[in-house]
Amino acid sequence: MKLIQTVVVKQVLTETGKDKLLTNYETKKFQLQKESDQLKFEMKKQEKMKKFPPELLKKQFEKEIMVRNEKIKLLDFHIEQLHILPIGSELKESEHEALVDVNVGDSWDDFIVEKTIVVKDGIVVEIRER
């Protein structure tokens, strides 16, 4: 019989990994800022066309702009935390589902143990069972 089990993937922070994460965060932040600016521009354009009630229009656009600003704040927090973290720290990257074979006579305790895959610079360096 096969069971589905959750496996945690952790990334060991290296200089290369830190630089990649920082670049990724900065790229996402830049994209969100561009989207926010585009929404502001679009809001002004729609206000001039006067097709929709101005209060409703402004409320909807401001809501979308606020969502992006919150995401930017979160990215700023991640960037700040990344600068604080020492090299060698383990960051939870993702969770995946794995198929596990269970046979009659197997120890159940072996299957309920949390499994973790540790990756360093794209290479699996350790598989833990706790």
C-alpha positions in Angstrom: 0.0 0.0 0.0 1.2 3.5 -0.7 0.7 6.5 1.6 1.2 10.2 0.9 3.5 11.9 3.3 4.6 15.5 3.6 8.3 16.2 3.3 9.8 19.6 4.3 12.5 21.0 2.1 15.0 23.3 3.8 17.6 25.5 2.1 21.0 26.1 3.8 21.8 29.8 3.5 25.0 30.4 1.6 26.5 33.6 0.1 25.2 32.5 -3.4 21.8 31.6 -2.0 21.6 34.8 0.0 22.4 36.8 -3.2 19.8 34.9 -5.2 17.1 35.4 -2.5 18.0 39.1 -2.3 17.8 39.5 -6.1 14.5 37.6 -6.1 13.0 39.9 -3.4 14.2 43.0 -5.0 12.8 41.9 -8.4 9.4 41.2 -6.8 9.4 44.5 -5.0 10.2 46.4 -8.2 7.4 44.6 -10.0 4.9 45.5 -7.3 6.0 49.1 -7.3 5.5 49.2 -11.1 2.0 47.7 -10.7 1.1 50.2 -8.0 2.3 53.1 -10.3 0.3 51.6 -13.2 -2.8 51.4 -11.0 -2.5 55.0 -10.0 -2.1 56.0 -13.6 -5.1 53.9 -14.6 -7.2 55.4 -11.8 -6.5 59.0 -13.0 -7.4 57.9 -16.6 -10.7 56.3 -15.5 -11.5 59.4 -13.4 -11.2 61.6 -16.5 -13.4 59.3 -18.6 -16.2 59.5 -15.9 -17.7 56.2 -16.8 -17.9 55.0 -13.2 -18.8 56.8 -10.0 -15.6 58.4 -8.7 -16.0 57.2 -5.1 -16.4 53.6 -6.1 -13.6 53.8 -8.6 -11.2 55.4 -6.2 -12.1 52.9 -3.5 -11.4 49.9 -5.7 -8.1 51.2 -7.1 -6.9 52.2 -3.6 -7.7 48.7 -2.3 -5.6 47.2 -5.1 -2.8 49.7 -4.4 -2.9 48.9 -0.7 -2.6 45.2 -1.3 0.6 45.8 -3.3 2.0 48.1 -0.7 1.4 45.5 2.0 3.3 42.9 -0.2 6.1 45.5 -0.6 6.3 45.9 3.2 6.5 42.1 3.7 9.3 41.9 1.1 11.1 44.7 2.9 10.8 42.7 6.1 12.1 39.6 4.4 15.1 41.6 3.0 15.8 42.9 6.5 15.7 39.4 8.0 17.9 38.0 5.2 20.6 40.5 6.2 20.4 39.4 9.8 20.5 35.7 9.2 24.0 34.1 9.4 25.4 32.0 6.7 24.6 28.3 7.4 21.1 29.0 8.6 18.4 26.7 7.4 15.3 28.3 5.7 12.1 26.4 5.1 11.7 26.6 1.4 8.7 24.4 0.7 6.7 21.3 1.5 6.1 18.4 -0.9 4.0 15.3 -0.9 5.9 12.0 -1.2 4.6 8.5 -1.9 5.7 6.0 0.7 5.3 2.2 0.5 3.8 0.6 3.6 3.9 -3.2 3.9 2.6 -5.7 6.5 5.2 -6.0 9.2 6.7 -2.5 8.8 7.2 -0.4 11.9 4.4 2.3 11.9 6.7 4.6 13.9 9.0 4.8 10.9 6.2 6.3 8.8 4.9 8.9 11.2 8.4 10.5 11.6 8.8 13.9 9.9 11.1 13.8 7.0 13.2 16.8 5.9 15.4 17.2 2.8 18.2 19.7 3.2 19.5 21.5 0.1 22.6 23.6 -0.3 23.2 25.5 -3.5 20.8 23.3 -5.4 22.3 20.0 -4.2 20.6 17.6 -1.7 23.1 17.3 1.2 21.0 15.5 3.8 17.7 13.6 4.3 16.6 13.7 7.9 14.0 11.5 9.6 12.8 12.8 13.0 
